[in-house]
Amino acid sequence: MPALKCTCGTPLDFGGTANPISWFFFSEAEQCALPQTAGMEEFVRLMKHAVLCPSCKRFWIWWNKGEMPVEYVPVSAASTSDASTT
């Protein structure tokens, strides 16, 4: 089962179906560029995968298949950690 450990220490298991922390998305421009006859296979090809940490709300996004995900930290979490270091 695919898993990732979040920076906050929470293990993120994102395998399986109907996983509440696993997200898939694509841009509106990518959607508009598809022909009207596009099927699910074309949409799946466009989709980016993301995982949302339920503890700290960081998003981990795989912009390119086969590469490591990019970590996105909510502003409130970043402000909290910045304040604690001063």
N, C-alpha and C positions, 0 to 999 in steps of 0.2 A: 504494500500500500504506500503511495507517495506521501512523503512527510517532509516537513521543514521545521526548524526550531526558530521561532521569532526572536528578535533581539531582546524582548522582555523575558524570554525564557519559556514561553508557552509553546508546547509542541503542537504543530499544525498538521493534522492528518487530513489530507484533502482527496483521498482516493474514494472510490465508491460512487454511488448515484445519490442524487438529491441531497448533496452535502451542503449544509447551511453556511459554511465558510468559503465555499468555492464559487467564483463568479466568472462569467464569460461575457465579453462585450466586443463591439466593433464600432468604428466611427460612422457617423451619418453619411459622410462623403463616400466611404467604402460601400455602404449599403446602396446609396444612390447610383453608384457606378455599376452595380450588378444589373444584368438584364431582368426584365419583369418575369421571365420564365425561370429564373434562378431557383434551384431547389435547396434543400437543407445542406447538401454537400458543399455548395458554394458558401453558404453562411458559416458553416463549421470551419472552412478553410480561412475565413477572415477573422474568426474569433481570437481574442487575446484572453489568456487565462489569468485570473487574479485570486488571491486568497486573503481574506480579511481576518485578522487576529481578533478573537472575541474578548481578549483581555485588555489590550492597549489600543485597538482599532487601527493598527498599522495595516496598510495594504501592501501586498507583495505582488508585483505584476510582471509576467513574462511577456515582454514586448516582442521577442523573437523566439520561436520554438528552438529548443536545444541550448539556449543560453540561460544563465542564471537570472533569477527575478530581480527587479529593482524594488527597493524598499521605500515606501512613502509614509512619513510620520505625520499624524494630525498636528495642526498648529498648537492646540491646547497641550498635547503631550510634549512637544518641542519647547514650549514656553516654560512648562513645569521643570523640565530637566535643565534648561538654561538658568532658571532662577536658583536652582539648588547648587549650582557650581560657583555662584558669586558670593 
